[in-house]
Amino acid sequence: MAKVDIGESILAPMAGITGYPFRKTALKYGADFCFTEMVSATGFLRDDKTTLKLIEAGKDTKKTGIQLFGNSPEILAQAAKKAADNGFKVIDVNMGCPVKKVVKTGAGSAILKDVKLFSLIVKAVRQAIKDSIFTIKIRSGFDENSINFIDIGEIAESSGVDAIFFHPRTKSSMFGGIADHSLTKKLKDAAAIPVYASGDIFTAEDAIRIKNYTGVDGIMFARGAIGKPWIFAEYLNAGSPQELIYLTNIKLKTDIIIELMEEMNLFYGKERGHKLIRPHLYSFLKGFRGSKGLRCEVNNARNEKELVSVLKMLAGEGNFA
Ligand SMILES: Cc1cc2nc3c(=O)[nH]c(=O)nc-3n(C[C@H](O)[C@H](O)[C@H](O)COP(=O)(O)O)c2cc1C
């Protein structure tokens, strides 16, 4: 077992979102630790170029966990060992992804349905990475008729998993309904290993409420961090005068978004950078009055220079709702 010293304010793995530029920005603005998006264990073992780009961590390897997906205990174990050899401090196995493409291969949340396979995977990975932190990210079960997170948690703990990231929805509910954090509390009460909450944590206030209610060891921010990398600083500084700096300073927020945009262009090149910044911009603009019209303005911006001037104009007008 390894000591889980990753802090309590964590950037979740998010496909298409948590590439190096966003992780770097989140760490700069208060995240204690972050995760790559899920990458195929097979692709990683093959040194697939796209996979390697997804897990690039620059100088942040020690603050970055790699998330692997797959369905084979042996391949996941080999990939985990390779990740540890490459300096990743935390190796997480995805057992919650509800996306068809992943589930139909028996990976992601499909593993929750097959407790025997689950058990083989955790034992094989633990055996392969004796000194690294080994975590799993799970949902509450595969569907409403097979909610088994307590059993899964028990097997995980007895097999040497170091911590659990928990999203209290089933695979079948995808992102519908509300994340039921009474289940998170049940898991936290039952488990001796650290449990981290994920699900519907959109503000620092949500994070504090869920932390206090469940007693979890930390919070994993996902959609709440898209276009708002300062959410970590807000959480970190909640209740202090420092928090207000982030809550009220629209110029600072705009500058951070522009900084993120520049990081993305640098890392991905302008064309891909322009595409990947979109979800951040749309989420950021939601905070403004007349956000629909602003979205059009952003869409109409023909290049980075025009985009920056739209954002700067917004910051100057103080239209933040
Ligand atoms: C765009 C997107 C991509 C995601 N990709 C992953 C992923 O690669 N691995 C994973 O374990 N979870 C993934 N998730 C799930 C999140 O990590 C998180 O558990 C979920 O969004 C619930 O948190 P939230 O309601 O606060 O967003 C993804 C979620 C989103 C919105």
PDBQT file of the ligand as one rigid body, heavy atoms in Angstrom, charges set to zero:
ROOT
HETATM    1  C1  LIG A 401     -16.222  15.591 -21.306  1.00  0.00    +0.000 C 
HETATM    2  C2  LIG A 401     -16.039  14.570 -20.223  1.00  0.00    +0.000 A 
HETATM    3  C3  LIG A 401     -15.086  13.591 -20.374  1.00  0.00    +0.000 A 
HETATM    4  C4  LIG A 401     -14.891  12.629 -19.367  1.00  0.00    +0.000 A 
HETATM    5  N1  LIG A 401     -13.895  11.707 -19.501  1.00  0.00    +0.000 NA
HETATM    6  C5  LIG A 401     -13.621  10.857 -18.473  1.00  0.00    +0.000 A 
HETATM    7  C6  LIG A 401     -12.490  10.003 -18.524  1.00  0.00    +0.000 A 
HETATM    8  O1  LIG A 401     -11.693  10.001 -19.482  1.00  0.00    +0.000 OA
HETATM    9  N2  LIG A 401     -12.295   9.163 -17.466  1.00  0.00    +0.000 N 
HETATM   10  C7  LIG A 401     -13.140   9.146 -16.374  1.00  0.00    +0.000 A 
HETATM   11  O2  LIG A 401     -12.903   8.377 -15.421  1.00  0.00    +0.000 OA
HETATM   12  N3  LIG A 401     -14.173   9.979 -16.299  1.00  0.00    +0.000 NA
HETATM   13  C8  LIG A 401     -14.429  10.834 -17.296  1.00  0.00    +0.000 A 
HETATM   14  N4  LIG A 401     -15.456  11.721 -17.182  1.00  0.00    +0.000 N 
HETATM   15  C9  LIG A 401     -16.256  11.737 -15.938  1.00  0.00    +0.000 C 
HETATM   16  C10 LIG A 401     -15.707  12.784 -14.942  1.00  0.00    +0.000 C 
HETATM   17  O3  LIG A 401     -14.397  12.498 -14.556  1.00  0.00    +0.000 OA
HETATM   18  C11 LIG A 401     -16.605  12.904 -13.707  1.00  0.00    +0.000 C 
HETATM   19  O4  LIG A 401     -16.545  11.716 -12.950  1.00  0.00    +0.000 OA
HETATM   20  C12 LIG A 401     -18.044  13.196 -14.070  1.00  0.00    +0.000 C 
HETATM   21  O5  LIG A 401     -18.115  14.226 -15.047  1.00  0.00    +0.000 OA
HETATM   22  C13 LIG A 401     -18.866  13.596 -12.849  1.00  0.00    +0.000 C 
HETATM   23  O6  LIG A 401     -18.412  14.818 -12.323  1.00  0.00    +0.000 OA
HETATM   24  P1  LIG A 401     -19.173  16.237 -12.629  1.00  0.00    +0.000 P 
HETATM   25  O7  LIG A 401     -20.661  15.945 -12.525  1.00  0.00    +0.000 OA
HETATM   26  O8  LIG A 401     -18.679  17.135 -11.541  1.00  0.00    +0.000 OA
HETATM   27  O9  LIG A 401     -18.820  16.631 -13.998  1.00  0.00    +0.000 OA
HETATM   28  C14 LIG A 401     -15.691  12.652 -18.192  1.00  0.00    +0.000 A 
HETATM   29  C15 LIG A 401     -16.670  13.641 -18.070  1.00  0.00    +0.000 A 
HETATM   30  C16 LIG A 401     -16.839  14.603 -19.049  1.00  0.00    +0.000 A 
HETATM   31  C17 LIG A 401     -17.884  15.667 -18.853  1.00  0.00    +0.000 C 
ENDROOT
TORSDOF 0
